[in-house]
Amino acid sequence: MSRSLLHRYWFRFDVAPFDRLKLGAGVTAFTKDDALKLLRDELAPDTLPAVADVIEDVRPDQLDKSHVVPNMHPMSERGVWFPKLKAFS
């Protein structure tokens, strides 16, 4: 599929079950449901918390510049880019 069909999502959660999600999570995916599936698959298959807020097509300048931006994978490829859960391929 074309990269032009990808969207950058930033999720905030009602309650962060672990520190990794306190700031939120960033995922590039085809749809919001696709993004949530990627998060579940990589992070919390059974414990992904309820989403409090989501920004579609988030830009780096909308994210925390002191922690998120310097500690994320590239946003251009499909996958979870924050938090860094595994090596980006």
Secondary structure by P-SEA (a helix, b strand, c coil): cccccbbbbbbbbccccccccccbbbbbcccaaaaaaaaaacccccccccccccccccccccccccccccccccccccccccccccccc
